[in-house]
Amino acid sequence: MDLEQIKKRLKAKLSPDRFQHSLRVMELARKLATLYQIPVTPVAVAGLLHDVAREIPHPELLKLADRYRLPLSEVERRVPVMLHGRVGALQLKKEWGIEHAEILEAVALHVTGAPEMNKISQIIMIADFAEPGRGHFTSRIARELALVDRLTAVRYIFDQKIKYIIDSGFLLHPLTIEARNWFLLEET
């Protein structure tokens, strides 16, 4: 995978702000991959491409999900932005030729999480939440936790996401709850 070619293609697809966010996610993900002794290249690619479908308008996300025959929950139908990870992973496979299963999983799951996420998926979820361009306090805490213990950072991020969603009155994706519970049960 030629990262420079991927960057050029992605830059043409995203707004400048979203592209810069993707670069920051990639850089934090690389740092965490090195720290946790995980192969850096797939982590960098997943970090760079995690939001490949984020700027697709909601009606188009629903059409793409239908075209790709993705089963949808009622929550996803009502909040199509939750589909951008899953739709993005399928676009990467079908239109970009990316076949690496862990990259595709990381892109697909970075929005909701899921039980038994692979290490690359965990790192991308952390990097997306904690990249330095996100100035909120919880992002800084997640960044610091990630440098000490990956699983503690993931659990913290699930807690913060769920609190934010509830406090905002938004719909909560069932996979997010399942993922949080799975990570908590793994602790015991």
C-alpha positions in Angstrom: 0.0 0.0 0.0 1.5 3.3 -1.1 0.5 5.7 1.7 1.4 8.8 -0.4 -1.0 7.7 -3.2 -3.7 7.0 -0.6 -3.2 10.4 0.9 -3.6 12.1 -2.5 -6.8 10.2 -3.3 -8.2 10.9 0.2 -7.3 14.6 0.0 -9.4 15.0 -3.1 -12.4 13.3 -1.4 -12.5 15.1 2.0 -12.8 18.7 3.1 -9.5 20.3 4.3 -10.5 20.1 7.9 -11.5 16.5 7.7 -8.4 15.6 5.8 -6.2 17.3 8.5 -8.2 15.4 11.2 -7.4 12.1 9.3 -3.7 13.0 9.2 -3.7 13.6 13.0 -5.5 10.3 13.6 -2.9 8.5 11.5 0.0 10.1 13.4 -1.4 9.3 16.8 -2.3 5.8 15.6 1.3 5.3 14.4 2.7 6.4 17.7 0.3 4.0 19.6 1.1 1.1 17.2 4.8 1.6 17.9 4.2 1.7 21.7 2.1 -1.4 21.6 4.3 -3.3 19.1 1.6 -3.6 16.4 2.6 -3.4 12.7 2.6 0.3 11.9 1.6 0.3 8.2 -1.9 -1.2 8.5 -2.6 1.1 11.5 -1.4 4.1 9.6 -3.7 3.2 6.6 -6.7 2.6 8.9 -6.1 5.9 10.7 -5.8 7.8 7.5 -8.9 6.3 5.9 -11.2 5.9 8.9 -13.4 8.8 7.8 -13.4 8.1 4.1 -17.2 8.1 4.0 -17.8 10.7 6.8 -18.8 13.6 4.5 -21.2 11.6 2.3 -24.7 13.1 2.8 -27.0 11.1 4.9 -29.4 10.1 2.1 -26.5 8.9 0.1 -25.1 6.8 3.0 -28.5 5.1 3.2 -28.4 4.4 -0.6 -24.9 3.0 -0.4 -25.8 0.8 2.6 -28.7 -0.5 0.5 -26.4 -1.0 -2.6 -23.9 -2.9 -0.4 -26.8 -4.9 1.2 -25.8 -3.8 4.7 -28.4 -4.9 7.3 -29.4 -1.7 9.1 -30.8 -1.2 12.6 -33.5 1.3 13.2 -31.0 3.5 15.0 -28.8 3.6 11.9 -31.8 4.4 9.7 -32.7 7.3 11.9 -29.0 8.5 12.4 -27.3 7.6 9.1 -24.0 9.2 10.1 -23.5 6.1 12.2 -23.1 4.2 8.9 -20.0 6.1 7.7 -17.6 3.5 9.2 -19.4 0.5 7.8 -20.0 2.1 4.4 -16.5 3.4 4.3 -15.0 0.0 4.9 -17.1 -1.4 2.0 -16.0 1.5 -0.2 -12.4 0.8 0.6 -12.8 -2.9 -0.3 -14.9 -2.4 -3.5 -13.5 0.9 -4.8 -10.0 1.2 -3.4 -9.0 -2.4 -3.5 -8.1 -2.6 0.2 -8.4 -6.2 1.3 -6.6 -6.2 4.7 -9.3 -7.5 7.1 -8.0 -5.6 10.2 -7.9 -2.3 8.3 -11.5 -2.8 7.1 -12.7 -3.8 10.6 -11.0 -0.7 12.1 -12.7 1.6 9.7 -16.1 -0.2 10.1 -16.0 -0.1 13.9 -14.5 3.2 14.7 -17.9 4.8 15.1 -19.7 2.3 17.3 -17.1 -0.1 18.5 -18.0 -3.8 19.0 -17.2 -6.7 21.3 -13.9 -8.4 20.6 -12.4 -5.5 18.5 -8.9 -6.3 17.2 -6.0 -4.2 18.4 -5.9 -2.1 15.2 -9.6 -1.3 15.7 -8.9 -0.3 19.3 -6.0 1.9 18.3 -8.1 3.7 15.6 -11.0 4.3 18.0 -8.5 5.8 20.5 -6.7 7.9 17.9 -10.0 9.2 16.5 -11.3 10.2 19.9 -8.0 11.5 21.3 -6.1 13.1 18.4 -4.5 16.4 19.4 -6.8 18.5 17.3 -9.7 17.6 19.6 -9.3 20.1 22.4 -11.9 18.8 24.9 -10.7 17.6 28.3 -11.9 14.0 27.7 -9.7 13.7 24.6 -6.6 14.8 26.5 -7.3 12.2 29.3 -7.9 9.5 26.6 -4.5 10.5 25.0 -2.7 10.2 28.3 -4.4 6.9 29.2 -3.5 5.5 25.8 0.2 6.0 26.5 -0.1 3.9 29.6 -2.7 1.2 28.9 -4.6 0.6 25.7 -7.6 -1.2 27.2 -8.0 1.4 29.9 -8.2 4.0 27.3 -10.7 2.1 25.2 -13.0 1.6 28.2 -12.7 5.3 29.1 -13.6 6.3 25.6 -16.7 4.0 25.6 -17.8 5.6 28.9 -17.3 9.1 27.6 -19.1 8.4 24.3 -22.1 6.9 26.1 -22.2 9.8 28.6 -22.1 12.3 25.8 -24.8 10.6 23.8 -27.1 10.2 26.8 -26.5 13.8 27.9 -27.2 15.1 24.4 -30.4 13.1 24.1 -29.1 11.2 21.0 -29.8 7.6 20.0 -27.3 5.2 21.3 -26.1 2.4 19.0 -26.6 -1.1 20.6 -23.1 -2.1 19.5 -21.6 0.6 21.7 -23.3 -0.8 24.7 -22.3 -4.3 23.8 -18.7 -3.3 23.3 -18.5 -1.4 26.6 -19.9 -4.4 28.4 -17.6 -6.8 26.7 -14.5 -4.8 27.6 -15.7 -4.5 31.2 -16.3 -8.3 31.4 -12.8 -8.9 30.0 -11.4 -7.0 33.0 -12.7 -9.5 35.5 
